[in-house]
Amino acid sequence: MRFVSLGSGSRGNALLIETAGCRLLLDCGFSVRELEQRLASVGVDPRTLGAILLTHEHGDHIRGAVPLARRYRLDLWMSHGTWLASGAEASTGLHLFHAEQGPFQIADTEIAPYTVPHDAREPCQYRFRSGKTSLAVLTDAGTSTPHVLSHLMDADALVLECNHDEEMLATGPYPPRLRARVGGAQGHLSNRQAAEILSRLDSSRLQHLAAAHLSEKNNHPGKARAALLEAAPGMEERLSLLSQDRPGAWVEVV
């Protein structure tokens, strides 16, 4: 298994996951044209994608999903709540599920959705498994829960939200209502919360940790990095910070 971020942040999110049997796109928060350009920059033809999976209906995760699926005749997977909130039409290739119904299979990849606390209709995140290798993703969650943690345990790689520094959010440019939303229990994980999650996992098992969804106004890469490394010393060579403006590098998980 390998994965690459095509962009991560409040202006658009997309994560590409590749196994021996398929290429899956997790979220598509960019226009079709932008997504095509980002795919090309990592050497991928969109016609080789197998499916798009969505976490929730917010625009920075869903913007280009339906047009991309329509253009390339891709299967589109999402929760019933996400579909209802998105306003997307029912069509061939649309697959709906409930966030707690259990794993499903696409080609050689087992995909386990799980619910997260976020201000959306039926938001979920995912754990991907191919053979004995697994990748867990956790973004767009206001807090951690035992249920969330149970889906992160023993993962070989983890994409983990580090949205904001709490002090920067409190003193930053956002109006009070938006600060309360971002920092609330159904908002986004702070650096501190991400570090607390990491401290409860066996980081020695993690082949790679990717810090995701960093706020451009309420966080700084150095602050996110420092918080994670304090929670898991020795992760320096296995840690990357995902960018909003450009795709990252492919990460191999074996």
C-alpha positions as CSV (number, residue, x, y, z in Angstrom):
1,M,0.0,0.0,0.0
2,R,1.0,3.6,-0.6
3,F,-0.7,7.0,-0.3
4,V,-0.1,10.6,-1.3
5,S,-1.9,13.8,-0.2
6,L,-3.1,15.9,-3.2
7,G,-3.8,18.7,-0.8
8,S,-5.0,19.2,2.8
9,G,-6.6,22.2,4.4
10,S,-9.6,24.4,4.5
11,R,-9.4,25.2,0.7
12,G,-9.5,21.6,-0.4
13,N,-8.7,18.0,0.6
14,A,-7.9,14.9,-1.4
15,L,-5.9,11.8,-0.4
16,L,-5.0,9.1,-2.9
17,I,-4.5,5.5,-1.7
18,E,-3.1,2.8,-3.9
19,T,-2.9,-0.9,-3.4
20,A,-2.0,-3.7,-5.8
21,G,-5.6,-3.9,-6.9
22,C,-7.0,-0.4,-6.9
23,R,-6.6,3.3,-6.6
24,L,-9.0,5.1,-4.3
25,L,-9.6,8.8,-3.8
26,L,-10.6,9.9,-0.3
27,D,-12.5,13.2,-0.7
28,C,-12.3,15.5,-3.6
29,G,-12.5,19.1,-2.4
30,F,-10.9,20.6,-5.6
31,S,-12.4,21.4,-9.0
32,V,-12.1,18.7,-11.6
33,R,-9.4,20.7,-13.5
34,E,-7.4,21.3,-10.3
35,L,-7.7,17.7,-9.2
36,E,-6.6,16.4,-12.7
37,Q,-3.5,18.7,-12.5
38,R,-2.6,17.4,-9.0
39,L,-3.1,13.8,-10.1
40,A,-0.8,14.4,-13.1
41,S,1.9,15.8,-10.8
42,V,2.1,12.5,-8.9
43,G,2.0,10.4,-12.1
44,V,-1.7,9.3,-12.0
45,D,-4.2,9.3,-14.8
46,P,-7.7,9.9,-13.4
47,R,-9.0,7.2,-15.7
48,T,-7.2,4.6,-13.5
49,L,-9.1,5.6,-10.3
50,G,-11.4,2.9,-9.0
51,A,-13.6,4.9,-6.7
52,I,-14.1,8.1,-4.7
53,L,-15.0,7.9,-1.0
54,L,-16.3,10.9,0.9
55,T,-16.0,11.7,4.6
56,H,-18.8,14.4,4.8
57,E,-20.6,17.0,2.8
58,H,-18.5,20.2,3.5
59,G,-17.3,21.8,0.3
60,D,-13.6,21.5,1.0
61,H,-14.1,17.7,0.9
62,I,-16.8,17.2,-1.7
63,R,-16.5,20.1,-4.2
64,G,-15.4,18.1,-7.2
65,A,-16.5,14.6,-6.3
66,V,-19.7,14.3,-8.3
67,P,-18.3,16.0,-11.5
68,L,-15.2,13.9,-11.3
69,A,-17.2,10.7,-10.8
70,R,-19.4,11.6,-13.7
71,R,-16.6,12.5,-16.1
72,Y,-14.6,9.3,-15.5
73,R,-17.5,7.0,-14.6
74,L,-16.2,6.3,-11.1
75,D,-18.0,4.7,-8.3
76,L,-18.9,7.1,-5.5
77,W,-19.2,6.0,-1.9
78,M,-20.6,8.0,1.0
79,S,-22.9,7.7,4.0
80,H,-26.6,8.1,3.6
81,G,-26.4,11.3,5.7
82,T,-23.7,12.8,3.5
83,W,-25.7,12.0,0.4
84,L,-28.8,13.6,1.7
85,A,-26.9,16.7,2.8
86,S,-24.9,17.0,-0.4
87,G,-28.0,17.2,-2.6
88,A,-26.4,14.8,-5.1
89,E,-28.7,12.9,-7.5
90,A,-29.0,9.2,-7.3
91,S,-27.1,7.6,-10.2
92,T,-25.3,4.5,-11.4
93,G,-22.2,3.9,-9.4
94,L,-23.5,5.6,-6.2
95,H,-23.0,3.4,-3.1
96,L,-24.5,4.4,0.2
97,F,-23.8,3.0,3.6
98,H,-24.3,3.8,7.3
99,A,-21.2,4.9,9.1
100,E,-21.4,2.1,11.6
101,Q,-22.5,-0.8,9.3
102,G,-19.1,-2.4,9.2
103,P,-16.4,-2.8,6.6
104,F,-16.9,-3.2,2.9
105,Q,-14.6,-4.3,0.1
106,I,-13.3,-2.5,-3.0
107,A,-11.1,-4.8,-5.0
108,D,-8.3,-6.0,-2.7
109,T,-9.0,-3.3,0.0
110,E,-11.1,-3.6,3.1
111,I,-12.6,-0.2,4.1
112,A,-13.9,0.3,7.5
113,P,-15.9,3.6,8.0
114,Y,-16.4,4.9,11.5
115,T,-18.3,7.9,12.9
116,V,-16.6,11.0,14.2
117,P,-17.9,14.1,16.1
118,H,-18.1,16.8,13.5
119,D,-20.8,19.3,12.5
120,A,-22.1,17.4,9.5
121,R,-25.0,15.1,8.7
122,E,-23.4,11.7,9.0
123,P,-19.6,12.3,9.0
124,C,-17.2,9.4,9.0
125,Q,-13.5,8.6,8.6
126,Y,-11.9,5.4,7.4
127,R,-9.4,2.7,8.0
128,F,-8.0,1.0,4.9
129,R,-6.5,-2.5,5.0
130,S,-4.9,-4.5,2.2
131,G,-3.4,-7.8,3.2
132,K,-1.7,-7.2,6.5
133,T,-1.1,-3.5,6.0
134,S,-3.4,-0.7,7.2
135,L,-3.8,3.0,7.0
136,A,-6.0,5.0,9.3
137,V,-7.3,8.5,8.6
138,L,-8.7,10.9,11.2
139,T,-9.5,14.5,10.3
140,D,-12.5,16.8,10.8
141,A,-13.3,15.7,14.3
142,G,-13.8,18.0,17.2
143,T,-12.6,15.5,19.9
144,S,-11.4,12.0,20.4
145,T,-13.5,9.2,21.8
146,P,-12.7,5.6,22.8
147,H,-14.6,4.6,19.6
148,V,-12.4,6.8,17.4
149,L,-9.2,5.5,19.1
150,S,-10.3,1.9,18.6
151,H,-10.0,2.4,14.8
152,L,-6.5,3.9,15.1
153,M,-4.9,1.2,17.2
154,D,-2.3,-0.9,15.4
155,A,-2.4,1.0,12.2
156,D,0.8,0.9,10.1
157,A,0.3,4.5,9.0
158,L,-1.9,7.4,10.2
159,V,-3.1,10.6,8.7
160,L,-4.0,12.8,11.7
161,E,-5.6,16.2,11.8
162,C,-3.6,19.0,13.5
163,N,-5.9,21.8,12.6
164,H,-5.0,24.6,15.0
165,D,-2.9,25.8,17.8
166,E,-5.3,26.7,20.6
167,E,-3.6,30.0,21.5
168,M,-3.4,31.1,17.9
169,L,-7.1,30.3,17.4
170,A,-8.1,32.3,20.5
171,T,-6.1,35.4,19.5
172,G,-6.4,35.0,15.7
173,P,-8.6,36.7,13.0
174,Y,-11.6,34.5,13.2
175,P,-14.8,36.0,14.7
176,P,-16.0,34.5,18.0
177,R,-18.7,32.3,16.5
178,L,-16.2,30.7,14.0
179,R,-13.6,30.3,16.8
180,A,-16.2,28.5,18.9
181,R,-17.1,26.2,16.0
182,V,-13.5,25.3,15.0
183,G,-12.5,24.7,18.6
184,G,-15.7,23.0,19.7
185,A,-16.5,19.4,20.3
186,Q,-17.8,19.0,16.8
187,G,-15.1,21.1,15.1
188,H,-11.5,20.3,14.4
189,L,-8.6,18.7,16.4
190,S,-6.0,21.0,17.8
191,N,-2.3,20.2,18.0
192,R,-2.7,19.4,21.6
193,Q,-5.6,17.0,21.0
194,A,-3.7,15.3,18.1
195,A,-0.7,14.9,20.4
196,E,-2.9,13.3,23.1
197,I,-4.3,10.9,20.6
198,L,-0.8,10.0,19.4
199,S,0.4,9.5,23.0
200,R,-2.3,6.8,23.4
201,L,-1.1,4.8,20.4
202,D,1.9,2.6,19.9
203,S,3.9,5.0,17.8
204,S,6.8,2.5,17.5
205,R,4.5,0.6,15.2
206,L,3.7,3.5,12.9
207,Q,5.7,3.5,9.7
208,H,4.5,7.0,8.9
209,L,2.5,9.8,10.5
210,A,1.1,12.6,8.4
211,A,-0.2,15.7,10.0
212,A,-3.2,17.0,8.1
213,H,-5.7,19.9,7.7
214,L,-3.3,22.5,9.2
215,S,-5.0,25.9,9.4
216,E,-3.2,28.6,7.4
217,K,-4.4,31.3,9.9
218,N,-4.5,29.5,13.2
219,N,-1.5,27.1,13.1
220,H,2.1,26.9,12.2
221,P,3.9,23.8,10.9
222,G,6.6,24.2,13.6
223,K,4.0,24.2,16.4
224,A,2.2,21.1,15.0
225,R,5.5,19.2,14.5
226,A,6.7,20.1,18.1
227,A,3.4,18.9,19.7
228,L,3.5,15.6,17.9
229,L,7.2,14.9,18.6
230,E,6.7,15.7,22.2
231,A,4.0,13.0,22.3
232,A,6.0,10.5,20.3
233,P,9.8,11.2,20.5
234,G,11.7,9.5,17.7
235,M,9.1,10.1,15.0
236,E,11.2,12.7,13.1
237,E,12.0,10.6,10.2
238,R,8.5,9.1,10.0
239,L,6.6,12.4,10.2
240,S,5.4,14.6,7.4
241,L,3.2,17.7,7.4
242,L,0.7,17.8,4.5
243,S,0.4,21.0,2.4
244,Q,-2.7,22.8,1.1
245,D,-1.0,24.2,-2.0
246,R,0.7,21.2,-3.5
247,P,0.7,17.4,-3.4
248,G,3.1,15.6,-1.1
249,A,5.4,12.7,-1.7
250,W,4.2,9.1,-2.0
251,V,4.5,7.2,1.2
252,E,5.0,3.5,1.1
253,V,3.5,1.3,3.8
254,V,4.6,-2.3,3.9
